[in-house]
């Protein structure tokens, strides 16, 4: 599946996440098997039919660039791009537990650090270098 375009607009169709046990036999065949610590065959399979996948896990924790490289290497569709959910340190006011994090009432209530920014940047750069990062700038 390629990108659909009408009047200059691109359409991305995909899933929110890619590896859920209850999807076996429904979204992807039961024969799709994961090697512990190895490849991501569910992602490879989905990339044959969709052109994007939202990665939700990035909301809850930071990932190393090696994970971005592994995900990118699993993709077979040359037009596939990831939509990455922003980490909660950038979107929610600080709390010691994820359940305590709330939508911010002001920018000042966000408590991210330079290290948070740098770590996120390294991960996003690894996807961008492989042309796998879905980023759109909308002006209006």
C-alpha positions in Angstrom: 0.0 0.0 0.0 1.4 3.4 -0.9 0.6 6.8 0.2 -2.8 8.0 -1.0 -2.9 11.6 -2.2 -5.9 13.8 -3.1 -5.5 17.5 -3.7 -2.1 17.5 -2.1 -3.1 15.6 1.0 -1.4 12.4 2.0 -3.2 9.6 3.8 -1.5 7.3 6.2 -3.3 4.2 7.4 -1.9 1.9 10.0 -2.3 0.6 13.5 -1.8 1.9 17.0 0.9 -0.5 18.2 1.9 -3.7 16.5 2.4 -6.5 19.0 -0.6 -7.7 20.9 -1.2 -11.3 21.8 -4.9 -11.2 21.0 -4.1 -10.1 17.5 -2.6 -13.5 16.6 -4.9 -15.2 14.1 -6.9 -12.0 13.6 -4.6 -9.2 12.5 -1.6 -11.4 11.6 -1.3 -15.1 11.1 -0.6 -17.4 14.1 2.5 -18.5 12.2 4.1 -15.1 12.9 6.5 -16.0 15.8 8.7 -13.6 17.8 12.2 -14.5 18.8 12.8 -13.3 22.3 15.2 -10.3 22.0 15.2 -10.8 18.2 13.3 -9.6 15.3 9.8 -8.1 15.3 7.9 -10.2 12.8 4.5 -8.7 13.7 5.8 -5.3 12.6 7.3 -6.7 9.4 4.0 -8.4 8.6 2.0 -5.2 9.2 4.3 -3.1 7.1 3.3 -5.1 4.1 -0.2 -3.8 4.3 0.0 -0.4 6.0 2.2 2.6 5.6 2.4 3.7 9.2 2.3 2.5 12.8 1.8 4.6 15.9 4.3 3.7 18.6 2.5 4.1 21.9 5.3 2.7 24.2 7.3 5.9 23.7 4.7 7.7 25.8 5.6 5.6 28.9 9.4 5.2 28.5 12.4 6.4 26.6 14.0 4.0 24.0 17.5 3.7 22.9 18.4 4.5 19.2 19.2 0.7 18.7 15.4 0.0 19.1 14.6 2.6 16.4 17.1 0.9 14.1 15.7 -2.5 14.8 12.2 -1.4 14.1 13.3 0.4 10.9 15.2 -2.8 9.7 12.0 -4.8 10.2 10.1 -2.8 7.6 9.6 -4.0 4.1 7.4 -1.2 2.7 9.7 1.6 1.4 7.0 4.2 2.1 6.4 3.2 5.7 6.9 5.8 8.5 6.4 5.6 12.2 4.2 8.0 14.2 5.8 8.4 17.6 3.7 9.3 20.6 5.5 12.0 22.6 6.8 10.9 26.0 4.7 12.0 28.9 7.5 14.1 30.4 6.8 16.5 27.5 3.0 16.4 27.6 1.9 15.9 31.3 2.7 17.7 34.5 5.2 15.8 36.8 4.1 13.2 39.2 6.1 10.4 40.8 3.9 7.7 39.2 2.5 7.7 35.6 -1.0 7.6 37.1 -0.3 10.9 38.9 0.7 12.7 35.7 -2.0 15.1 34.6 -2.5 17.4 31.6 -0.4 20.5 32.3 -2.1 23.7 33.3 0.9 25.7 32.1 4.2 25.1 30.4 5.9 25.8 33.7 4.3 22.6 35.2 6.1 20.4 32.7 9.3 19.0 34.3 11.4 17.6 31.6 15.2 18.0 31.6 17.8 18.6 28.9 18.7 14.9 29.3 15.1 14.0 28.4 15.3 16.1 25.3 18.7 14.6 24.3 17.6 11.1 24.8 14.4 11.6 22.8 16.4 13.3 20.0 18.8 10.4 19.7 15.9 8.0 19.3 14.0 10.2 16.8 17.2 10.9 14.8 17.8 7.1 14.4 14.3 6.9 12.7 14.8 10.1 10.7 18.2 8.9 9.3 16.4 5.9 7.9 13.5 8.0 6.5 11.1 6.2 8.8 9.9 9.2 10.9 6.4 10.6 10.1 6.8 14.3 10.7 4.5 16.8 9.1 4.6 20.5 9.5 1.2 22.1 9.1 1.0 25.8 8.6 -2.2 27.7 8.4 
